[in-house]
Amino acid sequence: MALASDEALRRLRDLIGPESASLWLEGARVEPLRGRGAAVLRVRGPFARQRLESAHADALREAFRGPVRVTCDEPPTSGAKPRAADRLTVGPGNDLAVRLVRAFATGGDGAAPLVVLYGPNASGKTLLCRLAAKLGGGDVFRLDPARLRGGSTFMPRKPLVVVDGVETLAAKPGGQRTLCMILDGVADRGGRVLATLRGHPRELPGLQPALRNRLLGGVLAPVQAVGARRGPEPTPAELIALLKEAAAQAFHVERALLDLQTKRRIVVEARRAVIAEAARAGMSRGAIAESLGLRSTRTVTEACRWTERRSTRDARFAALVRTVGGVLPRR
């Protein structure tokens, strides 16, 4: 019976292909038949079971020459303290993301040259990057996309590169070209890259075709925040502080200038982006004016209108504004 089981599993791997097999059949085993019931294929997790039963149902029946029941080991609910990635409150898509991150860091079957995790703010992407850095140890280089500039020839020497927050390059064509060069260079020497961004590469505005196509060529996995616990609601001042930090990076201005009533054009545009995104997030005009030290709410209203008009005419400016607003948790 063992030989028959091994043969059925081998046939299944051939039918679904090596890439799917490395994802969904890693560690799979066929349990001995008892009586005349259906064969039992045990896989590692609920998402692998779901994918096999939905996307590869025909291959299952053909490989086992009859009915087969797919099962998995459920995660423990008590006992040992859970690891950081196991504490994610996530949907089934994150099961794939965690597995891809582990394979990225440790190598072996399922380790893709480029892994792209995408999802909303506060969905666990940065936590997964920390997990990759911990598992990969000294082999991991954490690349800050906000520091990438056009014309740079910088190339990480380590075999594993983690790039958290590719969306910060949405309005930086030069930085995007540099990231493309890094992605190509790491791939050429046999290394691996883990990248995260807020939204699917096909839908995220501001990406140049070259970078978009490279990201789409990787193994993509959604990261979903499902039922995650929320901490205390941030105060208006805390939200404004987050927006100012993001605006300083996006518009390439000194953070301190955003606290001054200067008429320098780029600073004025950055402050208006902060005001508009604060209002779009639901903050009252009075709270915005108070947090920014404005004399009246009229200034807030005018800034929102100006930002909206400018965004409709200038796609680059619109992308900068979206980048600023991306730091806020969305309800």
VOGU-3710 file (C-alpha; in Angstrom, 3 decimals, decimal comma):
1> malasdealr> 0,000/0,000/0,000  2,920/2,386/0,721  4,119/2,058/-2,855  0,647/2,839/-4,175  0,427/5,880/-1,920  3,820/7,149/-3,023  2,843/6,634/-6,649  -0,415/8,578/-6,232  1,402/11,479/-4,616  4,016/11,463/-7,394
11> rlrdligpes> 1,274/11,515/-10,035  -0,386/14,449/-8,266  2,863/16,420/-8,247  3,277/15,815/-11,981  -0,313/16,832/-12,738  -0,304/20,166/-10,888  3,255/21,110/-11,871  6,420/21,783/-9,860  5,534/25,341/-8,795  2,139/24,434/-7,331
21> aslwlegarv> 3,558/21,245/-5,850  6,263/23,179/-4,002  3,588/25,436/-2,479  0,732/23,058/-1,702  2,371/19,618/-1,339  5,423/20,442/0,770  5,441/17,886/3,586  2,252/16,200/2,288  1,675/12,519/2,968  -0,923/9,899/2,108
31> eplrgrgaav> -2,319/8,093/5,121  -2,941/4,347/4,948  -6,393/3,342/3,764  -8,743/1,854/6,331  -11,379/-0,343/4,857  -12,820/0,750/1,524  -13,135/4,489/2,230  -11,608/7,364/0,309  -7,869/7,926/0,363  -6,664/10,601/2,799
41> lrvrgpfarq> -4,093/13,200/1,762  -2,735/15,192/4,703  -1,197/18,589/3,912  0,407/21,274/6,036  -2,320/23,846/6,442  -5,900/24,936/5,708  -4,937/27,144/2,793  -3,095/24,303/1,035  -6,144/22,112/1,582  -8,452/24,809/0,187
51> rlesahadal> -6,312/25,326/-2,907  -6,033/21,623/-3,685  -9,762/21,035/-3,254  -10,749/24,026/-5,377  -8,087/24,589/-8,039  -6,822/21,004/-8,384  -9,875/18,854/-7,713  -9,644/17,086/-11,095  -5,953/16,378/-10,612  -6,682/14,861/-7,197
61> reafrgpvrv> -9,234/12,441/-8,605  -7,008/11,466/-11,511  -3,901/10,967/-9,362  -5,679/8,777/-6,791  -7,892/7,053/-9,376  -10,947/7,746/-7,253  -12,221/9,811/-4,327  -9,713/11,407/-1,981  -10,198/13,431/1,191  -7,758/16,269/1,865
71> tcdepptsga> -7,102/17,102/5,502  -4,554/19,088/7,467  -3,142/19,563/10,936  -4,930/22,447/12,629  -2,715/24,906/14,516  -2,534/24,345/18,284  -4,725/26,536/20,466  -2,709/26,120/23,661  0,686/25,064/24,890  3,847/26,639/23,494
81> kpraadrltv> 4,004/30,399/23,098  3,174/31,306/19,481  5,762/32,869/17,242  5,283/36,419/15,938  3,943/35,366/12,538  1,590/32,845/14,140  -0,046/35,670/16,113  -1,272/37,375/12,938  -5,033/37,598/12,855  -5,424/36,947/9,166
91> gpgndlavrl> -7,442/35,355/6,399  -6,389/32,267/4,467  -4,284/34,342/2,066  -1,781/35,024/4,846  -1,114/31,339/5,259  0,499/31,463/1,826  2,334/34,691/2,678  3,881/33,214/5,831  4,996/30,097/3,948  6,536/32,134/1,161
101> vrafatggdg> 8,408/34,282/3,681  9,786/31,237/5,466  10,865/29,696/2,154  12,428/33,009/1,101  14,554/33,133/4,256  15,505/29,472/4,602  15,697/28,326/0,959  14,655/24,918/-0,279  11,469/24,011/-2,109  9,145/26,948/-2,735
111> aaplvvlygp> 11,869/29,606/-2,421  11,071/32,068/-5,215  13,587/34,611/-6,601  11,057/37,400/-5,978  8,205/37,357/-3,454  5,767/40,277/-3,466  3,422/40,752/-0,504  0,638/43,276/-1,006  -2,159/44,482/1,212  -3,587/47,418/3,162
121> nasgktllcr> -1,948/49,280/6,006  -1,689/47,424/9,328  -2,157/44,039/7,668  1,134/42,538/8,885  3,503/43,139/5,945  6,181/44,760/8,091  5,822/42,003/10,688  6,467/39,435/7,966  9,547/41,374/6,868  10,827/41,213/10,443
131> laaklgggdv> 10,190/37,487/10,447  12,214/37,131/7,240  15,062/39,160/8,733  15,056/37,025/11,872  15,034/33,734/9,982  17,610/34,868/7,427  19,970/36,330/10,019  23,189/37,731/8,585  22,196/36,862/5,023  19,466/39,531/4,943
141> frldparlrg> 19,894/43,135/3,809  16,961/45,455/4,585  16,715/48,037/1,819  14,928/51,305/2,620  13,119/52,329/-0,597  12,805/55,929/0,628  16,583/56,279/0,261  16,759/55,127/-3,352  17,736/57,801/-5,842  18,076/57,869/-9,608
151> gstfmprkpl> 21,569/57,253/-10,968  22,690/55,221/-7,960  24,842/52,149/-8,612  24,354/50,695/-5,126  23,982/46,913/-5,070  23,427/44,890/-1,859  26,029/42,170/-1,385  23,952/39,866/0,758  21,965/37,047/-0,890  18,597/38,035/0,643
161> vvvdgvetla> 17,138/41,511/0,206  13,984/42,802/1,921  12,273/45,929/0,526  9,364/47,031/2,734  7,064/49,723/1,309  7,678/49,935/-2,438  4,716/52,349/-2,673  6,964/55,115/-1,319  8,585/55,169/-4,773  5,283/55,869/-6,553
171> akpggqrtlc> 6,311/59,426/-7,468  10,062/58,769/-7,802  10,922/57,476/-11,291  14,631/57,619/-10,535  14,260/55,544/-7,399  12,142/53,047/-9,319  14,860/52,665/-11,962  17,409/52,014/-9,225  15,161/49,390/-7,629  14,772/47,687/-11,032
181> mildgvadrg> 18,567/47,546/-11,317  18,813/46,024/-7,832  16,110/43,433/-8,577  17,926/42,406/-11,758  21,324/42,307/-10,063  20,149/40,165/-7,136  18,405/37,765/-9,533  21,492/37,499/-11,773  23,654/36,305/-8,902  21,043/33,832/-7,646
191> grvlatlrgh> 19,797/35,827/-4,666  16,225/36,431/-3,545  14,135/39,542/-2,897  11,109/40,015/-0,637  9,129/43,169/-1,466  5,965/44,624/0,048  3,620/47,302/-1,192  0,252/48,787/-0,350  -1,958/47,341/-3,065  -1,586/45,016/-6,032
201> prelpglqpa> 1,198/46,109/-8,439  -1,282/46,200/-11,300  -3,525/48,663/-9,442  -1,058/50,810/-7,497  -0,800/54,254/-9,158  2,534/55,862/-9,887  4,542/52,747/-10,743  6,601/52,859/-13,915  5,939/49,969/-16,366  9,447/48,559/-15,850
211> lrnrllggvl> 9,022/48,179/-12,078  5,384/47,110/-12,350  6,289/44,303/-14,773  9,126/43,068/-12,580  6,869/42,932/-9,537  4,162/41,122/-11,514  6,802/38,576/-12,541  7,340/37,530/-8,926  5,243/35,270/-6,713  2,455/37,504/-5,389
221> apvqavgarr> 0,591/36,884/-2,146  -2,098/39,025/-0,507  -1,790/39,987/3,150  -5,183/40,611/4,698  -6,057/42,190/8,016  -9,047/40,195/9,237  -10,491/40,836/12,676  -7,236/42,313/13,917  -7,388/43,929/17,321  -7,198/47,703/17,284
231> gpeptpaeli> -5,401/49,752/19,856  -6,612/53,117/21,183  -7,701/55,543/18,476  -4,866/57,994/17,696  -5,446/61,634/18,561  -5,699/64,286/15,813  -2,231/65,548/16,755  -0,791/62,047/16,363  -2,441/61,633/12,954  -1,126/65,001/11,791
241> allkeaaaqa> 2,366/64,016/12,982  2,191/60,811/10,899  1,065/62,773/7,849  3,849/65,334/8,268  6,502/62,616/8,402  5,088/61,045/5,247  4,844/64,431/3,482  8,437/65,283/4,327  9,602/62,052/2,684  7,267/62,236/-0,306
251> fhveralldl> 7,976/65,905/-1,161  11,671/65,781/-0,160  11,513/68,614/2,332  12,920/68,915/5,849  10,420/67,776/8,426  10,898/70,938/10,529  9,799/73,177/7,633  6,284/71,747/7,812  5,887/73,345/11,242  6,747/76,804/9,912
261> qtkrrivvea> 4,522/79,290/8,106  6,844/79,534/5,116  5,685/80,429/1,602  8,191/78,158/-0,109  6,165/76,433/-2,807  7,144/72,813/-2,191  6,538/73,208/1,553  3,131/74,799/0,949  2,180/71,892/-1,342  3,311/69,352/1,256
271> rraviaeaar> 1,291/71,074/4,004  -1,788/71,175/1,774  -1,410/67,449/1,121  -1,320/66,873/4,883  -4,480/68,944/5,353  -6,357/67,255/2,500  -5,508/63,725/3,633  -6,382/64,514/7,248  -9,802/65,746/6,095  -10,267/62,704/3,836
281> agmsrgaiae> -9,535/60,446/6,809  -12,481/61,994/8,666  -10,749/64,527/10,892  -12,821/67,643/11,526  -11,660/70,919/10,042  -11,495/72,435/13,513  -9,190/69,674/14,754  -6,978/70,024/11,673  -6,704/73,785/12,119  -5,877/73,408/15,810
291> slglrstrtv> -3,263/70,679/15,198  -1,534/72,744/12,508  -1,772/76,055/14,320  -4,010/77,634/11,669  -6,060/80,702/12,461  -9,356/79,429/11,006  -10,995/76,476/9,325  -11,249/78,512/6,121  -7,601/77,775/5,424  -8,367/74,053/5,730
301> teacrwterr> -11,260/74,288/3,283  -9,187/76,236/0,755  -6,306/73,753/1,040  -8,641/70,809/0,406  -10,154/72,471/-2,660  -6,744/73,442/-4,035  -5,388/69,915/-3,543  -8,384/68,374/-5,270  -8,070/70,694/-8,283  -4,325/70,143/-8,568
311> strdarfaal> -4,715/66,355/-8,268  -7,135/66,248/-11,204  -4,617/68,062/-13,432  -1,317/66,611/-12,181  -1,032/62,818/-11,859  2,382/63,078/-10,201  1,058/65,388/-7,497  -1,952/63,113/-7,003  0,386/60,164/-6,450  2,340/62,161/-3,853
321> vrtvggvlpr> -0,865/62,974/-1,995  -1,898/59,300/-1,992  1,530/58,367/-0,654  1,086/60,818/2,210  -2,375/59,478/3,052  -1,138/55,897/2,905  0,344/56,110/6,392  -3,067/56,487/8,004  -5,123/53,486/9,144  -8,305/53,269/7,070
331> r> -11,601/52,521/8,763
//
